[in-house]
């Protein structure tokens, strides 16, 4: 088994233009390993990040949170995560799942869990 992702591991989750800079948005892949799973997509000035939709603290909707300087903040209780990895941004914090993503043409695609 190889650690490199196959092209077929990436599935579209929307048009790039649908994910506005500085905002989060919930998406559900229609195919692939994440089919039907809600994910939180963030666009930080053209750099895209995909995290688990559910905050590990109390289930807050991560896509309704904010992203600033590479940090995603959950809207419910202010838990914070590094957008590029899902890891905590401070000592003693908790992590969430981050997913690979890429752009092909005008489509944003999501892959599988980012390696840590």
FENMODA-V39738 format. One record per residue. SS is DSSP state (alpha for helix, beta for strand, coil for the rest). NEAR is the number of other ideal C-beta (glycine too) atoms within 10 Angstrom. Layout:
BEGIN
ss:SS near:NEAR
ss:SS near:NEAR
END
This chain:
BEGIN
ss:coil near:2
ss:coil near:5
ss:coil near:5
ss:coil near:5
ss:coil near:13
ss:coil near:9
ss:alpha near:9
ss:alpha near:9
ss:alpha near:15
ss:coil near:20
ss:beta near:16
ss:beta near:17
ss:beta near:25
ss:beta near:17
ss:beta near:11
ss:alpha near:14
ss:alpha near:9
ss:alpha near:14
ss:coil near:19
ss:coil near:9
ss:coil near:11
ss:coil near:11
ss:coil near:15
ss:beta near:25
ss:beta near:16
ss:beta near:13
ss:beta near:21
ss:beta near:13
ss:coil near:22
ss:coil near:11
ss:coil near:11
ss:coil near:18
ss:coil near:13
ss:coil near:21
ss:coil near:10
ss:coil near:9
ss:coil near:15
ss:beta near:15
ss:beta near:23
ss:beta near:27
ss:beta near:24
ss:beta near:23
ss:beta near:20
ss:beta near:19
ss:coil near:7
ss:coil near:9
ss:beta near:13
ss:beta near:18
ss:beta near:23
ss:beta near:27
ss:beta near:29
ss:beta near:19
ss:coil near:22
ss:beta near:18
ss:coil near:24
ss:coil near:16
ss:coil near:13
ss:coil near:10
ss:coil near:11
ss:coil near:19
ss:beta near:16
ss:alpha near:28
ss:alpha near:20
ss:alpha near:16
ss:coil near:23
ss:beta near:15
ss:beta near:22
ss:beta near:11
ss:coil near:7
ss:coil near:15
ss:beta near:15
ss:beta near:27
ss:beta near:19
ss:coil near:24
ss:coil near:15
ss:coil near:15
ss:coil near:10
ss:coil near:11
ss:coil near:21
ss:beta near:17
ss:beta near:30
ss:beta near:19
ss:coil near:24
ss:coil near:14
ss:coil near:18
ss:coil near:23
ss:coil near:15
ss:beta near:15
ss:coil near:16
ss:coil near:9
ss:coil near:5
ss:coil near:5
ss:coil near:12
ss:coil near:13
ss:coil near:15
ss:coil near:22
ss:coil near:17
ss:beta near:24
ss:beta near:22
ss:beta near:15
ss:beta near:18
ss:beta near:13
ss:beta near:11
ss:beta near:11
ss:coil near:8
ss:coil near:11
ss:beta near:15
ss:beta near:22
ss:beta near:21
ss:beta near:24
ss:beta near:21
ss:beta near:14
ss:beta near:13
ss:coil near:17
ss:coil near:9
ss:coil near:9
END
